[in-house]
Amino acid sequence: MRRALGVEFEGFTWPERFLVVSTPFDFFAVIPHLASVSYVTDPERWHFLLRIPDLWRVMFPIPPEVPDAVALEHAYAQAALASVVPGITNYQIAHTTLYRVHQRVAKTYRVGRMLLAGDAAHINNPLGGMGMNGGIHDAVNLTDRLARVIAGEAHADELDRYDRQRRLVTLEYVQTQSIRNKQNLEAREDKERDRFRDELRRIAADPGLTRDYLLRVSMIASLKRAPELG
């Protein structure tokens, strides 16, 4: 629909692809204090683990020089999984998925009677879980306005506020934070890695900073910001 409307999808595509490998292996049994969503920084190959019913999904970045066909081979997935816990190999693999990763936002969310939301309006890397949540926020912001316009309780120009609020808050919060999350995980220089660890320690030691951080990464702060944008 966005393409049919001729709306530009501004942004960029990351050079790496993301490989998601799903396995029933019990990582809880071998990694102490593991959370259901865990991000692991590493200068060579960062990854994250996501627990879903009956499976773990493990995601790895795939260098641009590795062909798609190679990245999707069983042996490649096994080698990637072997880097998660030293000494554990030969995982049972349920399935693998390889996809390109984009950071893009539609130039406008409204074209006359057509309104964009969710992935049609914005896409980003999955680090932080902001894509789907941002789409839900779009829907919540839009539906109340749309209902009032349809009922004749508000002028159609009210829908322009949806465009302003959700597009700008996506640029300010979703794109900025998801890009920062990726950069923190893949940092190669010791100086940058130390900066990230020191920042997290400083935030964890201060209840006020911890609250602000959680409000930001949970996207609650973005909901408060949206009405300020128009």
PyMOL commands that set and color helices and strands:
alter all, ss='L'
color gray80, all
select helices_A, chain A and resi 2-5+27-29+68-71+74-82+118-120+130-150+158-186+190-205+207-217+220-229
alter helices_A, ss='H'
color red, helices_A
select strands_A, chain A and resi 9-23+37-40+47-52+55-62+95-106+110-111+114-115+122-123
alter strands_A, ss='S'
color yellow, strands_A
deselect
rebuild
show_as cartoon
